Amino acid sequence: MYGWIWRSLPGGVPGKLLGCLLLLTAAVALLFLVVFPAVEPLLPLGDVTVDGRPPAASPPP
């Protein structure tokens, strides 16, 4: 797959490197801006307990 991408990008080596960098940046942006926020509500990360007890409440200010 990576060979196909490399051969499909236009230009010489500098153009191909820039194209790869742009593709990588777009993929990371898509993950952080679309995929991770969409999946986050489905993850049980907010329900962490210690020894079966709910998390301690923060003291009042």
C-alpha positions in Angstrom: 0.0 0.0 0.0 2.8 2.4 0.9 4.5 1.7 -2.4 1.3 2.4 -4.3 0.9 5.8 -2.5 4.6 6.7 -3.2 4.2 5.8 -6.9 0.9 7.7 -7.1 2.2 11.0 -5.7 3.3 13.5 -8.3 6.7 15.1 -8.6 10.2 14.0 -7.7 11.4 12.9 -4.3 10.8 16.4 -2.7 7.3 16.5 -4.0 6.6 13.0 -2.8 7.9 13.7 0.6 5.7 16.8 0.9 2.8 14.8 -0.3 3.4 12.1 2.3 3.7 14.7 5.0 0.4 16.3 3.9 -1.3 12.9 3.8 0.0 12.1 7.3 -1.1 15.4 8.6 -4.6 15.0 7.1 -4.9 11.5 8.7 -3.9 12.7 12.1 -6.2 15.7 11.9 -9.1 13.4 10.8 -8.5 11.2 13.8 -8.2 14.0 16.4 -11.0 16.2 15.0 -13.6 13.5 13.9 -12.9 10.0 15.0 -11.7 10.4 18.6 -14.5 12.8 19.6 -17.1 10.6 18.1 -15.8 7.5 19.9 -15.1 9.2 23.3 -18.6 9.0 24.7 -18.6 5.2 24.1 -15.5 4.7 26.3 -15.9 4.0 30.0 -13.0 6.3 31.0 -15.1 8.6 33.3 -16.2 5.7 35.5 -12.9 4.9 37.1 -13.1 3.6 40.6 -10.5 2.5 43.2 -11.2 -0.6 45.3 -14.9 -0.5 44.2 -15.4 3.0 45.8 -16.4 6.0 43.7 -13.7 8.6 43.1 -13.2 11.0 46.0 -15.0 14.3 45.7 -12.8 17.3 45.5 -12.8 19.5 48.6 -14.8 22.7 48.5 -12.9 25.9 47.6 
